[in-house]
Amino acid sequence: MEKTKVRKTLITCLKIGIAFFVVFYLFRNDWLTKESFIKLFKVDNLLLIGVSSCFFVSAQLLYAFRFFLLLKAINFPLHFLNTFRLIMIGNFFNMVIPGMIGGDLVKGFYLFKHEERSKGQSAGIIIMDRIFGLMALLSIAAASLIYVLWQKDALLSAYRYESRIILGVVGIILVFFGMLFLLGRNPWVQTKINTILKYFFFKDLFYRLLNSFGAIIQNRRILIWSFLISLLIQLSSLTSLLILGQIVFEIHPNVITLAAVSSIVILIGIIPVTPGNIGWTELIAALGWSAMGSKAGAETFLYWRILSVFWSIPGGLFYLTFDTKWISVQKGEEFS
């Protein structure tokens, strides 16, 4: 137990150290400057910030609707408004106080606590929710890269080999999940999934997770709608990001090229190198956008982070005023 605490402390200190080094590196190379923070709050940019905010909030509403549909697949009776509150609370823990308690853990705690039957199914829904988000982001990245390679975009001509490798990896992951969803009803496939999951989960929790996976795979309507909504979420998020890029653009690359590179940046930025990926995502953005001849990557993703933190603050208010009546099951009734 003591060794585990020491190891976690060392890992946290290492991540914080990397974050400071990366931020210093970004400033040293002029990818971020003091003016970067002043520029965002200029009156001239308020319209861009407002429009970007609309797309960002729209993405959160769509996110809540997807989660609402997935919970519906396991007959978890949570109203849409309360689902949105949970999503915002999760965002607060992810964005405002990163590295302490993950947003998914918070959502999972509240849902698990109030499952009367089949405890653990909601954990499976949280995993599936993440999978849908990943598939949508990969799909947009793949489609954008195919377009860029097909059009022989001059800005990325020097990175065609790397682009093909990324496209190949993305394609393999998409085919894997696609086949998993399409063949999930097959008894042989189900047996193989059972064997794999048994290695990672306790027996009782394993069966609950499997039930939630099966409920979604069996319900093709929810499966299709969840994926389509996931595409809209990612498109809204990317639009929010690219609008903020107008604040700092010194050149205007093709929008689809920007979407392709930004999707890859978001994917790599998921890797938890620093607390909340502070500095890490901006570094990947700086390197990625520089391939398009733009130095705006780090600033644009910094602005997007600030916007995300700002719109995650209401989640903290929801958390502080959280009423157990939001998630309380009474026999034969839905949540109030």
C-alpha positions in Angstrom: 0.0 0.0 0.0 2.8 2.4 1.0 4.7 1.5 -2.2 1.6 2.3 -4.3 1.3 5.7 -2.7 5.0 6.5 -3.3 4.7 5.4 -6.9 1.6 7.5 -7.5 3.3 10.5 -5.9 6.4 10.1 -8.1 4.3 9.8 -11.2 2.3 12.9 -10.3 5.5 14.9 -9.6 7.0 13.6 -12.9 3.9 14.8 -14.9 4.0 18.2 -13.2 7.7 18.5 -14.1 7.0 17.6 -17.7 4.1 20.2 -17.8 6.4 23.0 -16.6 9.1 21.9 -19.1 6.7 21.8 -22.0 5.2 25.2 -21.2 8.7 26.6 -20.9 9.6 25.0 -24.3 6.5 26.6 -25.9 7.3 30.0 -24.7 11.0 29.6 -25.6 10.0 28.8 -29.2 7.5 31.7 -29.4 4.6 29.3 -29.9 3.1 31.0 -26.9 3.8 34.5 -25.7 2.5 37.0 -23.2 0.4 38.5 -25.9 -1.3 35.1 -26.4 -3.3 35.7 -23.2 -4.1 39.3 -23.9 -5.3 38.7 -27.4 -8.1 36.4 -26.4 -9.8 39.1 -24.3 -9.7 41.9 -26.9 -13.2 43.4 -27.6 -12.7 42.7 -31.3 -12.6 39.0 -30.6 -15.8 38.8 -28.5 -18.0 37.8 -31.5 -15.6 34.9 -32.4 -15.6 33.8 -28.7 -19.4 33.9 -28.6 -19.9 31.9 -31.7 -17.2 29.4 -30.7 -19.0 29.1 -27.3 -22.3 28.3 -29.0 -20.7 25.4 -30.8 -19.0 24.2 -27.7 -22.2 24.2 -25.6 -24.1 22.5 -28.5 -21.5 19.7 -28.4 -22.1 19.3 -24.6 -25.9 19.1 -25.2 -25.4 16.5 -27.9 -23.0 14.6 -25.5 -25.7 14.6 -22.9 -28.3 13.3 -25.4 -25.9 10.5 -26.5 -25.4 9.5 -22.9 -29.1 9.7 -22.3 -29.8 7.2 -25.2 -27.1 4.8 -24.0 -28.6 4.8 -20.5 -32.0 4.1 -22.0 -30.6 0.9 -23.6 -30.2 -0.6 -20.1 -33.5 1.0 -18.8 -31.7 3.4 -16.5 -34.4 6.0 -16.0 -32.5 9.3 -16.0 -34.2 12.4 -17.4 -32.3 14.4 -20.0 -31.9 17.5 -17.9 -30.3 15.4 -15.1 -28.1 13.6 -17.6 -26.9 17.1 -18.8 -26.1 18.0 -15.2 -24.0 14.8 -14.8 -22.1 15.5 -18.0 -21.3 19.1 -16.8 -20.2 17.7 -13.4 -17.9 15.3 -15.3 -16.5 18.2 -17.4 -15.8 20.2 -14.2 -13.7 17.4 -12.8 -11.9 16.8 -16.1 -11.2 20.4 -17.0 -11.1 22.6 -13.8 -9.4 20.3 -11.4 -7.5 17.9 -13.7 -5.4 15.0 -12.2 -7.5 14.6 -9.1 -10.7 12.7 -9.8 -11.7 11.9 -13.4 -15.0 13.0 -14.6 -16.0 9.5 -15.7 -15.3 8.3 -12.1 -17.6 10.9 -10.7 -20.4 10.0 -13.2 -19.8 6.3 -12.5 -20.0 6.8 -8.8 -23.4 8.6 -8.9 -24.9 6.1 -11.4 -23.5 3.0 -9.6 -24.8 4.2 -6.2 -28.3 4.4 -7.5 -28.6 1.3 -9.6 -31.2 -0.8 -7.8 -30.6 -3.9 -10.0 -27.7 -5.1 -12.1 -25.1 -2.8 -10.4 -22.3 -2.2 -12.8 -24.2 -1.8 -16.0 -23.8 1.9 -16.0 -20.0 1.5 -15.9 -20.3 -0.4 -19.1 -22.3 2.5 -20.6 -19.6 5.0 -19.6 -17.0 2.8 -21.5 -19.3 2.5 -24.5 -19.8 6.3 -24.4 -16.1 6.8 -24.7 -15.8 4.2 -27.5 -18.4 6.0 -29.6 -16.6 9.3 -29.1 -13.3 7.7 -30.1 -14.9 6.1 -33.2 -16.4 9.4 -34.3 -13.1 11.3 -33.9 -11.2 8.6 -35.8 -13.8 8.6 -38.6 -13.5 12.4 -39.1 -9.7 12.1 -39.0 -9.7 9.3 -41.5 -12.2 11.0 -43.9 -10.2 14.3 -43.7 -6.8 12.5 -44.3 -8.2 10.7 -47.3 -9.4 14.0 -48.7 -6.0 15.6 -48.1 -4.1 12.8 -49.7 -6.5 12.6 -52.6 -6.2 16.4 -53.3 -2.5 16.2 -52.8 -2.5 19.2 -50.5 0.7 21.2 -50.9 0.9 22.1 -47.2 1.2 18.4 -46.2 3.0 17.1 -49.2 6.2 16.6 -47.1 4.3 14.4 -44.6 2.5 12.1 -47.1 4.3 9.0 -45.8 3.4 9.8 -42.1 -0.1 10.6 -43.1 -0.5 7.2 -44.8 0.8 5.5 -41.7 -1.6 7.4 -39.4 -4.5 6.7 -41.8 -3.6 3.0 -41.8 -3.6 2.8 -37.9 -6.8 4.7 -37.8 -8.4 2.4 -40.4 -7.4 -0.7 -38.4 -8.9 0.6 -35.2 -12.1 1.6 -37.0 -12.4 -1.8 -38.7 -11.9 -3.5 -35.3 -14.7 -1.6 -33.6 -16.9 -1.7 -36.6 -16.6 -5.5 -36.9 -17.1 -5.8 -33.1 -20.5 -3.9 -33.3 -21.6 -5.7 -36.5 -20.7 -9.2 -35.4 -21.5 -8.7 -31.7 -24.6 -10.9 -31.9 -22.6 -13.9 -33.2 -22.2 -16.5 -30.4 -18.5 -17.2 -31.3 -17.7 -13.5 -31.1 -19.5 -13.2 -27.8 -17.6 -16.1 -26.4 -14.3 -14.5 -27.4 -15.3 -11.1 -25.8 -16.3 -13.0 -22.6 -12.9 -14.6 -22.5 -11.0 -11.3 -22.9 -13.1 -9.3 -20.4 -12.8 -12.0 -17.7 -9.1 -11.1 -17.5 -9.8 -7.5 -16.6 -12.9 -7.5 -14.4 -14.3 -9.2 -11.3 -16.8 -11.9 -12.1 -20.0 -10.0 -11.0 -18.9 -6.7 -12.5 -17.9 -8.5 -15.7 -21.4 -9.9 -16.3 -22.9 -6.4 -15.6 -20.6 -4.8 -18.1 -21.3 -7.5 -20.7 -25.0 -6.9 -20.2 -24.7 -3.2 -21.0 -22.5 -3.9 -24.1 -25.0 -6.5 -25.3 -27.9 -4.2 -24.7 -26.4 -1.6 -27.0 -25.2 -4.0 -29.7 -28.6 -5.7 -29.8 -30.4 -2.3 -30.1 -29.3 -1.3 -33.6 -31.3 1.9 -33.5 -29.5 3.3 -30.4 -26.2 2.0 -31.9 -26.6 4.0 -35.1 -28.0 7.1 -33.5 -25.3 7.1 -30.9 -22.6 7.0 -33.6 -24.3 9.7 -35.7 -24.6 12.0 -32.6 -21.0 11.3 -31.9 -20.1 12.6 -35.3 -22.1 15.8 -34.7 -20.3 16.2 -31.3 -16.9 16.0 -32.8 -17.8 18.3 -35.7 -19.3 20.9 -33.3 -16.1 20.7 -31.2 -13.8 21.0 -34.1 -15.9 24.0 -35.4 -15.6 25.6 -32.0 -11.8 25.1 -32.1 -11.3 26.4 -35.7 -13.4 29.5 -35.0 -11.0 30.4 -32.2 -8.2 29.9 -34.7 -9.4 32.9 -36.6 -8.0 35.1 -33.7 -4.4 34.1 -34.5 -4.3 32.9 -38.1 -1.5 34.4 -40.1 -2.5 32.0 -43.0 -5.7 30.3 -43.8 -5.2 26.6 -44.6 -7.9 24.4 -46.1 -10.6 23.8 -43.5 -10.5 20.0 -44.2 -6.7 20.0 -43.8 -7.2 21.8 -40.5 -9.8 19.3 -39.4 -7.5 16.4 -40.3 -4.5 17.7 -38.4 -6.6 18.9 -35.4 -8.3 15.5 -35.1 -4.9 13.8 -34.9 -3.8 16.4 -32.3 -6.8 15.7 -30.2 -6.2 11.9 -30.4 -2.5 12.2 -29.4 -3.4 14.8 -26.8 -5.6 12.3 -25.0 -2.4 10.5 -23.8 -2.1 11.6 -20.1 1.5 12.9 -20.2 0.8 15.9 -17.9 -2.0 16.7 -15.4 -5.0 17.5 -17.5 -2.6 17.3 -20.5 -1.7 21.0 -19.8 1.0 22.1 -22.2 1.1 18.6 -23.8 -1.9 19.2 -26.1 -0.6 22.6 -27.0 2.8 21.2 -27.9 1.3 18.5 -30.2 -0.9 21.3 -31.7 2.1 23.5 -32.3 4.0 20.7 -34.1 1.0 19.5 -36.0 -0.1 22.9 -37.3 3.5 23.8 -38.2 3.2 21.1 -40.8 0.7 23.3 -42.5 3.0 26.3 -42.2 1.1 27.8 -39.3 2.4 28.9 -35.9 -1.2 29.3 -34.5 -1.6 25.7 -33.2 -0.5 26.2 -29.6 -2.4 29.5 -29.2 -5.6 28.1 -30.7 -5.6 25.0 -28.5 -4.8 27.2 -25.5 -7.8 29.4 -26.2 -9.9 26.3 -26.6 -8.7 25.0 -23.3 -9.6 28.3 -21.6 -13.1 28.2 -23.3 -13.6 24.6 -22.1 -12.6 25.5 -18.5 -14.9 28.5 -18.5 -17.9 26.5 -19.7 -17.1 23.6 -17.3 -17.4 25.9 -14.2 -21.3 25.5 -14.2 -20.6 21.8 -13.6 -18.9 22.8 -10.3 -22.1 24.7 -9.3 -24.2 21.6 -10.1 -21.8 19.5 -8.0 -22.0 21.8 -5.0 -25.8 22.0 -5.2 -26.2 18.3 -6.1 -29.5 17.0 -4.8 -29.8 13.3 -4.4 -33.4 13.6 -5.8 -31.7 14.0 -9.2 -30.6 10.4 -9.0 -33.0 8.5 -6.8 -35.1 5.5 -8.0 -38.5 4.7 -6.7 -40.2 1.6 -7.7 -42.2 2.0 -10.9 -41.1 5.7 -11.3 -38.5 7.6 -13.2 -36.1 10.1 -11.8 -37.6 13.3 -10.6 
